Amino acid sequence: MTEVIRNDQIAKRIYLLKIKLNEKKVIKPGQFFNLKVRDGESYDPLLRRPLSVFDYNSVRNEVSFIYQIVGRGTRILSKYKNGDFIDIQGPLGNGFTLGFNENKLVLAGGGMGIVPLYYLAKNLGSDNDLTLCLGAANREVLKPLANYFADLAINLKLSTDDGSFGSQGNISCLLNNSSLGNEIEYDYLYGCGPKPMLIWLQTWLSEEGIPGEFSLEERMACGNGLCLSCSCKTTSGNKRLCKEGPVLPASEVIING
Amino acid sequence: MDNQVDLKTSLGSLQLESPVMTASGTCGFGRELADFYDLKELGGLIVKGITIDPRDGNPTPRIAETAAGLINSIGLENPGLEGFIEDELPFIKNVNTKVLVNISGHSLDDFRRLAAGLAENDGFDGIEVNVSCPNIKGGGLAFGTDPELVYKITRLVRKEYTGFIMVKLTPNVSNIIPIANSAAEGGADALAVANTLPGMKIDIDKQKPVLATGSGGLSGPAIKPVALRLVYEIAKNDILPVLGVGGIMAVEDAVEYFLAGAKAIGVGTATLVDPYAPIKIKNGLRKYLNNNNFKSLNEIIGLAHKEGANND
């Protein structure tokens, strides 16, 4: 069991959860933890909840998550208080590819898909040129998330569906940046977000001839590769998002497979 | 803690060092759990169901959570008989505990071919026959609901394979006794009781079923009373040794199954929540036996029948 040291609401239905780990871990950006939320001793809810790592402070040994209340599990999670204990498993999954040097990298996040990009941006070498394209439904969701990125030396581009924060539109208008007057030839893209966004990104990457990778989401049970719930079709066969994923090469993923 | 308690048990001809097995579909082919503990800690491993040809499985979402339960519709994603023999069996050969290979067919001939294909190989300890899959020629009804088909499948597998055969029964029948008898007459050594129950969950925001396939198989604590009663009924009729499977999350659940007459138990959904669940249950069992002054697991198997129920 690990101790909750913070679980605060940062926007409507969105929370930041910080947990003190019992032992030092090596945590890669893009990895996730599987959390067991409980109502007392009940078996309900039964399964763990996978949450991707938002940030990890290896000195203080604290891992943070940002999650949105979407159902019973996350609603119960939102009621955990400082000093409560929670059963977590992780880090799990493969994580993002690191190790680029002097590259023009673009990180594209949509909605809660923005979350894993923060720890990624912090871990990409500072000799890279980073562009962050973040989009969400509205100001209420995007502003608190985007604020975290302000202290990172990166080129930050924001958009909302309703134009209430940043430019109006979606990720496509941020990447099709000729309208912004400074066309960047990216070397590599990291993407995380809803399926329509990833479908658009996949086409765009293929047209532009840019390699990249996506962090993907699927209903998950065990997180350890046992149950095959989170199977994702790819051009090289089925991959378990909890084991071979959640990060897979953008060109291989069959998004609505 | 007194470690003298004897946990040895058997399912007919299959001798087990301890009674906790992992249920098919919840332990892969063993590799993943081997990252957590030595597999010899388990009484046995019943590996992922295989079919004649490789299967990609069903579209996602493949799972839905319900009250203390899990509905799955994985769709038997597996590498097929040949893929299993080439890629998984070499690993299984080196596993230092009993391993049963689960087979699933969509026709009688599928079962015959699977048994024949496995019989040519060694490195595993028996076959678990899944009769809960739909019979394509029979209009999609599960084989396991028809005593005659269960007899035929078991007979076909027995003709091809001389080793240990356990038939995994579906709970989705009005009377399980004739089905259990059919498996016995067909030549099974043991019965796994039971499989998942058909179930569904509907997303009220999207106004459609959660699972891509609409419905799936319900497992977990929600089904324990159902499977437990089936084990009790079969044990009462003394048909074949029974592996009790269904919603075993903790040692208390396991003890109930033993008292009902199960010779061994399968842990499934619990392993998906906690990979150590089977080990914790095994250790808890030792403690339970000790605390209650039993010297061996055997002493409690079927004990609930001694006093029985009023109308037994």
Interface residues (C-beta under 8 A of the other chain):
Chain A: K36 S42 Y43 D44 P45 L46 L47 R48 G73 E218 R219 M220 A221 C222 N224 G225 L226 C227 L228 S229 C230 S231 C232 K233 N238 K243 G257
Chain B: G25 T26 C27 G28 E32 L33 D35 K48 D56 G57 P59 T60 P61 R62 I63 A64 E65 A67 A68 G69 L70 N72 I74 E77 G220 P221 M249 T269 T271 L272 V273 D274 P275
